[in-house]
Amino acid sequence: MDLIIIFSFGIFIFATVNILTFFISKDNNNRKPKIGLSLLLISPVVFYITLEFVSLFDKGGFAASIFAFVYGFLFFVNGLILLWLSA
């Protein structure tokens, strides 16, 4: 049950960030590189926060680190795609 809650929370946050990103920069292409760069810079913060949050439920730490790595990597790739779309 904990895994479903954590996974749902991760997908919800990721979808919210994507929706806000494209809502903010929908008509202005000058904002897309700035938002993409900010997503690239915030990826380590997302990794750390996810690792700390998931570590509450996983005492071993291996699954928490894998989940945090995948989630941080998704944010990083999201920023790269946004930078690629702005070019």
N, C-alpha and C positions, 0 to 999 in steps of 0.2 A: 504494500500500500504506500509505503514511503517513497518507493521508486517512481510510482505513478504521479505522486504529488510533485516530486522534484522535477521530473521530466516535463510535466504540464507547466510548471512555473517557468522552466527554461524556455520552452517553446513560446509561452505567452510573452515573456520579456523580449525575446528575439523578434517576434512578430510586431510587437509594439514599437520597438526601435526602428524596424523597417518601414512601418506605416508612417511614423513621425518624420523619418528621414525623407521619404518621397513626398510627404505632404508639405514639408518646409521648402523643399527645392523643386516643386512641381513646375513653376513657370520661370525660374531663374537658374540658368545653367552655371552661373558663377558661384553659386553656393555649393554645388555638388562636390567639387574638389575639397573644399573646406570641411564639409561634413564627412567625406570619405577619409580625409586625413585624421579627423578627430576620432573616427571609428578605429582607425589603425592604432592611434595612440592610447585609446581606452581599452584595447584588447588585454593588456596585462592586468589592468584593474579588474576587468570582468573575470579573468582567470583566477585572480586571488580571492575575490568575493565569492565566486562559485565554489572554489576549493574550501573556503571556510564554512560556507553554508552546508555543503554536502558532507563535510567531515563531521557535522553534528549527528548524522544518521549512519555514517559508515566509520566504525572505530578502527578498522584495519588500514584504511587510507588508499588502497590500490584502486578501488572503483571510484572513489572520490577524485583521485588525481586524473584518471582517464576521462571521467565526465567533465571535469574542469578544463582539461586540455582540449577536448572536442568542442566544448562550448566557446572557449577563447579563440580557437582556430576558426570557428564559424563567424565570429565577429571580425576577425582579421580578413577572412575571405570576402565577407560582406563589404568591408572598406575597400578592398582591392577592386571588387566589381563596380562599386560606386565610382571609384577613380577612373576605371576603364570606360564607364558609360559617359563620364563627363568630358572625355577627350574628343 
